[in-house]
Amino acid sequence: MGLPDIRIPAELLPGDGRFNCGPSKIRPAQLDALSAVAAGYLGTSHRQRTVRDQVARLRRGIAELFRAPDGYEVVLGNGGTTAFWEVATFGLVRERAQLASFGEFGQKLVDSVTAAPFLADPSVRSAPAGTVATLVAEDGVDTYGTPQNETSTGAAVPVRRVGDGLMLHDATSGAGGLPVDLTETDVYYFAPQKCLGSEGGLWIALLSPAALDRAAEITASGRYVPAFLDLTTAIDNSRKDQTYNTPSLATILLAAEQVDWILGNGGLDWSVARCAESAAVLYDWADRTDYTTPFVAEPASRSTVVGTVDLADHVDAAAVSGVLRENGVLDTEPYRKLGRNQLRVALFPSIEPADVAALTRCVDHVVGQLA
Ligand SMILES: *Cc1c(COP(=O)(O)O)cnc(C)c1O
């Protein structure tokens, strides 16, 4: 069945129609900064000063943005968060982990750890999509892990320690848009194609002294670790403002621009407030509109960086997203495997709160026309 031909009036449209949860909107100023340096930067050696200065700038900016406590280090490597799950499996879990699974991304780390023949099966704390699972102190567990923000469902948890083990937070979609006190975690890891509005392919981790020690301990234990996934190698390279193998230079520069943009506007408090403002626009609309319901029932668990809104059965969400797409308003479809009659909207710092308001007006318009 084809989509009905619905033209959204220009005055209703957002200034920028990109609402994807990653890769996400890249601000034009980031691209301008990239083109301004491109000729002397892109296509040059990542072992030389020009590129290493940008890596240094990114590492410094991230430490400042997240107010890294003394002894924490910014470490980076290639392969995105999906590679970091394997890095953590090989290089951070000593014997047994307890992991939270309340969506696709949390489950992926569970799968990696479960598949590792040198580790005990993890203790898994599960909760249905749209809710959150909480971790609890448990004997015999040396590593705890949870997503900060489950991008597949739009549910988020506060960053808080449990027990004595190493604490890991997958902050891929939260870092830069959700609050964090790094003393509450040992490994705050993410990739820059979400709140940092950069490209994919890189992982970045803030490691506490305990995490740095754990990495060294596991390497010294003689466990087999593939070179590409060796955290101690990544730590050594990062200290020299390099990566083990060739990174995307564009990704690094775009991320550094975004970090400096957030810092220039007042830092993490500013970006957290900006995302919260966008989220309030979305959820207030979803609460007061008769055909919409926030998917995450518990208001305290509703993410302020990824919003999910269910539509009533009589409204076809796929048709709504399809018509929006025809009109240049992109990627409001739900996470593909969730299979709900839903809209999912990125609320990352780059996205203007006014554009989220415009999006809600566009949805109302399309739903009115579809009826
Ligand atoms: C996007 C995302 C990932 C996957 O990141 P990649 O860089 O594509 O591997 C992992 N975890 C969360 C929470 C995400 O949002």
The ligand as an SDF file (V2000), in Angstrom:
LIG
                    3D

 15 15  0  0  0  0  0  0  0  0999 V2000
   24.0120    3.1930   19.5310 C   0  0  0  0  0  0  0  0  0  0  0  0
   24.2650    2.4110   20.7520 C   0  0  0  0  0  0  0  0  0  0  0  0
   25.1980    1.3580   20.7710 C   0  0  0  0  0  0  0  0  0  0  0  0
   25.9120    0.9090   19.5220 C   0  0  0  0  0  0  0  0  0  0  0  0
   26.9220    1.7940   19.1800 O   0  0  0  0  0  0  0  0  0  0  0  0
   27.8900    1.4560   17.9550 P   0  0  0  0  0  0  0  0  0  0  0  0
   28.9070    2.5550   18.0000 O   0  0  0  0  0  0  0  0  0  0  0  0
   27.0390    1.4560   16.7260 O   0  0  0  0  0  0  0  0  0  0  0  0
   28.4820    0.1290   18.1970 O   0  0  0  0  0  0  0  0  0  0  0  0
   25.4220    0.7350   21.9650 C   0  0  0  0  0  0  0  0  0  0  0  0
   24.7830    1.0640   23.1000 N   0  0  0  0  0  0  0  0  0  0  0  0
   23.8660    2.0490   23.1150 C   0  0  0  0  0  0  0  0  0  0  0  0
   23.1900    2.3930   24.3980 C   0  0  0  0  0  0  0  0  0  0  0  0
   23.5810    2.7530   21.9440 C   0  0  0  0  0  0  0  0  0  0  0  0
   22.6830    3.7420   21.9520 O   0  0  0  0  0  0  0  0  0  0  0  0
  1  2  1  0
  2  3  1  0
  2 14  2  0
  3  4  1  0
  3 10  2  0
  4  5  1  0
  5  6  1  0
  6  7  2  0
  6  8  1  0
  6  9  1  0
 10 11  1  0
 11 12  2  0
 12 13  1  0
 12 14  1  0
 14 15  1  0
M  END
$$$$
